[in-house]
Amino acid sequence: MNINGDFSKILKKLRERAGFKSQSQLAEASGVDNSTIARLERGETKPTPDTLKKLAPHLNVNYDYLMASAGYSSLSGDFKILGETIKNTNMQLIEIINNLPLNASTDKTLEAIFKANKMLREINTQSREVYSKLLERKFNKNEQQQKDATKVPILGTIHAGLPLLAEQNWEGQIDVPSDIKGDFCLRVEGDSMIYAGILTEDIAVFKQADYANHGQIVAAGVEDASWEAYLKFYIEKNDRVFLRSANPNYEDIEFGPQHRIIGVMVGLIRESAPSLGDYQNLLQVKEYEDRQWMEVIEIASSNGMEPIFVKQIIETQIAMASHFAKSKSP
């Protein structure tokens, strides 16, 4: 019996989008029982708030979104109601103005103004109530997170022969909010992940793992007597695996036997506001990409090629490459 059909479809779509090919992979990453996830995707049961809290970071969505999707009351519902009320009020105000005759008496005009003013006061009161709820929830959440914060190690140089989380591998410790379930952190250096919104000096939080799913951000590196891990996207392509930066200035690194994954990213802590330099670096990356595309467009245009023709050529090349790859596979 399907009692929660909409959420079951949403959960399956989010799982696949997050790179989990199977329910068991999501179960192992989140700590939610595999049979529970299976029943949720079949719509046979309603998820508990605790289950949604465990799933949210692994599905790359926030807890409130999952709560609302599962039918729990949330602020998003309050905002939706408020939005509908404002929309209806605007329509009523327009109707009052349009129905007011041009030669209306002063009494009728004043009556219309009083009516409109009353409606606006009611909207203002409702807006303040929703805003107060938002502030209260944010304050309570921040207060609870500070109270429940967990000290998590920041890894520096990793020494072979020692457990990953051994103190000899620590650079220090940091308080991580209770809703981020991580085992260790890395301090971000450089601009290789800037297009994913990850800046230098950010603290990336990781769940310890020795494997990853396509599209996840991992902590990985070349294992040696002493080595350091870095942040990259884990990309599976044509039976090969690559570590990819979120910056076109860096080339993909093919994942080989010398590489080791030590964790999957589950959160980000920013201790300071983004700087002007961060913005300027991002602009430089964007300008570089724009120049590359402009060169392609100029070549096509100078040879009298229409955009639709270029699109057809690209699609044909992709189809041919895919067919060729399949014909070569055993």
C-alpha positions as CSV (number, residue, x, y, z in Angstrom):
1,M,0.0,0.0,0.0
2,N,1.5,3.3,-1.1
3,I,0.8,5.8,1.8
4,N,3.5,8.4,0.9
5,G,3.8,8.3,-2.9
6,D,5.2,11.8,-3.5
7,F,8.0,11.5,-1.0
8,S,9.0,8.0,-2.3
9,K,9.5,9.5,-5.8
10,I,11.4,12.5,-4.4
11,L,13.7,10.2,-2.3
12,K,14.6,8.0,-5.2
13,K,15.3,11.0,-7.4
14,L,17.5,12.6,-4.7
15,R,19.4,9.4,-4.1
16,E,20.2,8.9,-7.8
17,R,21.2,12.6,-8.2
18,A,23.5,12.3,-5.2
19,G,25.3,9.4,-7.0
20,F,24.0,6.5,-4.9
21,K,23.3,3.8,-7.5
22,S,21.6,1.5,-5.0
23,Q,19.6,1.8,-1.8
24,S,22.3,-0.2,0.1
25,Q,24.9,2.4,-0.8
26,L,22.8,5.2,0.7
27,A,22.1,3.0,3.7
28,E,25.8,2.4,4.4
29,A,26.7,6.1,4.0
30,S,23.8,7.5,6.1
31,G,23.4,4.8,8.8
32,V,19.7,4.3,7.9
33,D,18.7,0.7,7.7
34,N,18.5,-0.6,4.1
35,S,15.1,-2.1,4.6
36,T,13.8,1.3,5.8
37,I,15.1,3.1,2.7
38,A,13.5,0.3,0.5
39,R,10.1,0.8,2.3
40,L,10.4,4.6,2.0
41,E,11.0,4.4,-1.8
42,R,8.0,2.1,-2.2
43,G,5.9,4.6,-0.2
44,E,5.0,2.0,2.4
45,T,5.9,4.1,5.4
46,K,6.4,7.7,6.5
47,P,10.0,8.7,7.5
48,T,10.7,9.8,11.1
49,P,12.4,13.2,11.6
50,D,15.5,11.3,12.9
51,T,15.7,9.3,9.6
52,L,15.4,12.5,7.6
53,K,18.1,14.2,9.6
54,K,20.5,11.3,8.8
55,L,19.6,11.3,5.1
56,A,19.7,15.0,4.4
57,P,23.5,15.6,4.3
58,H,24.0,12.6,2.0
59,L,21.3,13.7,-0.4
60,N,22.8,17.2,-0.6
61,V,19.6,18.9,0.7
62,N,18.7,20.6,3.9
63,Y,16.7,19.0,6.7
64,D,13.7,21.4,6.4
65,Y,13.3,20.5,2.7
66,L,13.0,16.8,3.5
67,M,10.7,17.5,6.4
68,A,8.4,19.5,4.1
69,S,8.6,16.9,1.4
70,A,7.6,14.2,3.8
71,G,4.5,16.2,4.9
72,Y,5.7,17.5,8.2
73,S,4.7,21.1,9.2
74,S,7.6,23.5,8.6
75,L,8.3,27.2,8.0
76,S,8.2,26.6,4.3
77,G,4.5,25.8,4.7
78,D,4.0,29.0,6.7
79,F,5.7,31.0,3.9
80,K,3.6,29.4,1.3
81,I,0.4,30.3,3.1
82,L,1.7,33.8,3.6
83,G,2.5,34.1,-0.1
84,E,-1.0,33.0,-1.1
85,T,-2.5,35.4,1.4
86,I,-0.5,38.3,0.0
87,K,-1.4,37.3,-3.6
88,N,-5.1,37.2,-2.7
89,T,-4.9,40.5,-0.8
90,N,-3.3,42.2,-3.8
91,M,-6.1,41.0,-6.0
92,Q,-8.7,42.2,-3.6
93,L,-7.0,45.6,-3.3
94,I,-6.9,45.9,-7.1
95,E,-10.6,45.0,-7.2
96,I,-11.5,47.6,-4.6
97,I,-9.7,50.3,-6.6
98,N,-11.1,49.2,-10.0
99,N,-14.7,49.1,-8.6
100,L,-14.4,52.6,-7.1
101,P,-16.4,55.0,-9.4
102,L,-14.5,58.0,-10.7
103,N,-17.2,60.3,-9.2
104,A,-17.5,58.4,-6.0
105,S,-18.5,60.3,-2.9
106,T,-15.9,61.1,-0.1
107,D,-17.6,58.5,2.2
108,K,-17.3,55.7,-0.3
109,T,-13.7,56.6,-1.0
110,L,-12.8,56.7,2.7
111,E,-14.7,53.4,3.2
112,A,-12.5,51.8,0.5
113,I,-9.3,53.2,2.0
114,F,-10.2,51.9,5.5
115,K,-11.0,48.5,4.1
116,A,-7.7,48.4,2.2
117,N,-5.8,49.6,5.3
118,K,-7.3,46.9,7.5
119,M,-6.3,44.2,5.0
120,L,-2.7,45.5,4.9
121,R,-2.5,45.6,8.7
122,E,-3.6,41.9,8.8
123,I,-0.9,41.0,6.2
124,N,1.7,42.9,8.2
125,T,0.7,41.1,11.4
126,Q,0.9,37.7,9.7
127,S,4.3,38.6,8.1
128,R,5.7,39.5,11.6
129,E,4.5,36.2,13.0
130,V,6.2,34.2,10.3
131,Y,9.4,36.3,10.6
132,S,9.4,35.8,14.4
133,K,9.1,32.0,13.9
134,L,12.0,32.1,11.6
135,L,14.2,34.1,14.0
136,E,13.1,31.9,16.9
137,R,13.9,28.7,15.0
138,K,17.3,30.1,13.8
139,F,18.2,31.2,17.4
140,N,17.2,27.9,18.9
141,K,19.0,26.0,16.3
142,N,22.2,28.0,16.7
143,E,22.0,27.8,20.5
144,Q,21.5,24.0,20.3
145,Q,24.3,23.5,17.8
146,Q,26.7,25.4,20.0
147,K,25.6,23.4,23.0
148,D,25.9,20.1,21.1
149,A,29.0,20.9,19.0
150,T,31.5,18.1,18.7
151,K,35.3,18.5,18.6
152,V,36.6,17.0,15.4
153,P,40.3,16.7,14.4
154,I,41.7,18.7,11.5
155,L,44.1,16.5,9.6
156,G,47.4,17.7,8.4
157,T,50.2,15.4,7.3
158,I,49.2,11.8,7.2
159,H,51.8,9.3,8.3
160,A,51.8,5.7,6.9
161,G,51.4,2.9,9.4
162,L,49.2,4.9,11.7
163,P,45.4,4.9,12.0
164,L,44.0,7.8,9.9
165,L,42.6,9.6,13.0
166,A,45.7,9.1,15.2
167,E,46.7,12.3,17.0
168,Q,50.1,12.4,15.1
169,N,48.1,13.2,12.0
170,W,46.2,16.1,13.6
171,E,46.8,19.8,12.8
172,G,44.4,20.7,15.5
173,Q,40.7,20.4,16.4
174,I,37.5,22.4,15.7
175,D,34.0,22.5,17.0
176,V,31.6,21.1,14.4
177,P,27.8,21.8,14.7
178,S,25.8,18.8,15.8
179,D,23.9,18.5,12.6
180,I,27.1,17.8,10.6
181,K,28.1,14.2,11.2
182,G,31.8,14.1,10.4
183,D,34.8,12.2,11.5
184,F,37.6,14.7,10.5
185,C,38.2,18.0,8.7
186,L,40.6,19.4,6.2
187,R,41.7,23.0,5.9
188,V,41.2,24.1,2.3
189,E,44.2,25.6,0.5
190,G,44.2,27.2,-3.0
191,D,41.4,27.8,-5.5
192,S,41.0,24.4,-7.1
193,M,37.4,24.0,-5.7
194,I,36.4,27.7,-6.1
195,Y,33.6,27.0,-8.6
196,A,31.9,24.7,-6.0
197,G,31.9,27.6,-3.6
198,I,34.8,26.1,-1.5
199,L,37.4,28.8,-0.8
200,T,40.8,28.8,0.7
201,E,40.9,28.7,4.5
202,D,37.4,27.0,4.6
203,I,37.1,23.9,6.8
204,A,35.7,20.9,4.9
205,V,34.1,18.2,7.1
206,F,34.4,14.6,6.0
207,K,32.9,11.2,6.9
208,Q,35.6,8.6,6.9
209,A,35.4,6.3,3.9
210,D,37.6,4.4,1.5
211,Y,35.3,4.6,-1.5
212,A,33.0,7.2,-3.1
213,N,30.1,7.5,-5.6
214,H,30.2,9.4,-8.8
215,G,29.8,13.2,-8.2
216,Q,30.8,13.2,-4.5
217,I,33.5,15.5,-3.1
218,V,36.3,13.4,-1.6
219,A,39.4,13.8,0.4
220,A,42.1,11.9,-1.5
221,G,45.8,11.9,-2.3
222,V,48.8,9.9,-3.4
223,E,49.6,7.6,-0.5
224,D,53.2,7.7,0.7
225,A,55.3,7.5,3.9
226,S,53.9,11.0,4.7
227,W,51.3,12.7,2.5
228,E,48.4,15.2,2.5
229,A,44.9,14.8,1.2
230,Y,43.2,17.3,-1.0
231,L,39.6,18.0,-2.1
232,K,38.3,16.8,-5.5
233,F,35.2,15.6,-7.2
234,Y,35.1,11.8,-7.7
235,I,34.2,11.3,-11.4
236,E,33.5,7.9,-13.1
237,K,33.8,8.1,-16.9
238,N,34.1,5.3,-19.5
239,D,35.2,2.7,-16.9
240,R,37.9,5.1,-15.6
241,V,38.0,7.2,-12.5
242,F,39.2,10.8,-12.2
243,L,39.7,13.3,-9.5
244,R,38.4,16.6,-10.8
245,S,38.8,20.2,-9.5
246,A,36.0,22.7,-9.6
247,N,38.2,25.1,-11.6
248,P,39.0,24.6,-15.3
249,N,42.6,25.8,-14.7
250,Y,43.4,22.4,-13.2
251,E,43.5,19.2,-15.2
252,D,41.8,16.0,-14.2
253,I,43.9,13.5,-12.3
254,E,43.3,9.9,-13.3
255,F,42.7,7.8,-10.1
256,G,45.3,5.0,-9.9
257,P,46.6,2.3,-7.5
258,Q,48.8,4.9,-5.8
259,H,45.8,7.0,-4.8
260,R,43.8,6.6,-1.7
261,I,40.4,8.0,-0.7
262,I,40.0,8.7,3.1
263,G,36.6,10.4,3.3
264,V,33.5,11.9,1.6
265,M,32.6,15.5,2.3
266,V,29.5,16.1,4.4
267,G,29.7,19.8,5.4
268,L,31.6,23.1,5.2
269,I,32.6,25.6,7.9
270,R,33.6,29.1,7.0
271,E,35.3,31.1,9.7
272,S,35.5,34.4,7.8
273,A,33.6,36.2,5.1
274,P,34.6,35.8,1.4
275,S,37.1,38.5,0.3
276,L,37.4,40.7,-2.7
277,G,40.3,38.5,-3.8
278,D,38.0,35.5,-3.8
279,Y,35.6,37.3,-6.1
280,Q,38.4,38.5,-8.4
281,N,39.8,34.9,-8.7
282,L,36.3,33.7,-9.6
283,L,36.1,36.4,-12.3
284,Q,39.4,35.4,-13.8
285,V,38.3,31.8,-14.0
286,K,35.0,32.9,-15.7
287,E,36.8,35.2,-18.1
288,Y,39.1,32.3,-19.1
289,E,36.1,30.0,-19.8
290,D,34.3,32.8,-21.7
291,R,37.4,33.4,-23.9
292,Q,37.6,29.7,-24.8
293,W,33.9,29.7,-25.8
294,M,34.3,32.9,-27.8
295,E,37.1,31.4,-29.8
296,V,34.8,28.5,-30.8
297,I,32.0,30.8,-31.7
298,E,34.3,33.0,-33.8
299,I,35.6,30.0,-35.7
300,A,32.1,28.8,-36.4
301,S,30.8,32.2,-37.3
302,S,33.7,33.0,-39.7
303,N,33.0,29.8,-41.6
304,G,29.3,30.6,-42.0
305,M,28.1,27.9,-39.6
306,E,24.7,28.4,-37.9
307,P,24.4,27.5,-34.2
308,I,22.0,24.6,-35.0
309,F,24.6,23.2,-37.4
310,V,27.3,23.3,-34.8
311,K,24.9,21.6,-32.3
312,Q,24.3,18.8,-34.8
313,I,28.0,18.3,-35.4
314,I,28.6,18.0,-31.6
315,E,25.7,15.6,-31.1
316,T,26.9,13.4,-34.1
317,Q,30.5,13.3,-32.7
318,I,29.2,12.3,-29.2
319,A,27.0,9.5,-30.8
320,M,30.0,8.3,-32.8
321,A,32.3,8.3,-29.8
322,S,29.8,6.4,-27.7
323,H,29.2,3.8,-30.5
324,F,33.0,3.4,-31.0
325,A,33.5,2.9,-27.2
326,K,30.8,0.2,-27.1
327,S,32.2,-1.6,-30.1
328,K,35.6,-1.8,-28.4
329,S,34.4,-3.0,-25.1
330,P,34.6,-6.8,-24.5
